[in-house]
Amino acid sequence: MTEATPRRTDEHNLRQAISEVLEQIYAIEYSMGLFYRKGNDRDLARASDDLHDMRVAVDRLGAIIAAADDAADPRSKVAETVG
């Protein structure tokens, strides 16, 4: 039985979140390039949508990092047992 350890799962989630951010950055860059070449408002709207998606991905990445920081901080574990 090969069950993923919490550390491997966390690492996978972190890598996936970083990949999502990078993909969105590429999508924004591509849409903006099309907009500058063609001047098409549809491409600008697509870039705006990609920017929104990137912000969601960045928020998700921030939540994963914050959760990892909380889990690694020994003071948070003490506060949980005392509180």
Buried (B, 14 or more C-beta within 10 A) or exposed (E): EEEEEEEEEBEEBBEEBEEBBEBBBEBBEBBBEBBEEEEEEEBBEBBBBBBEBBEEBBEBBEEBEEEBEEEEEEEEEEEEEEE
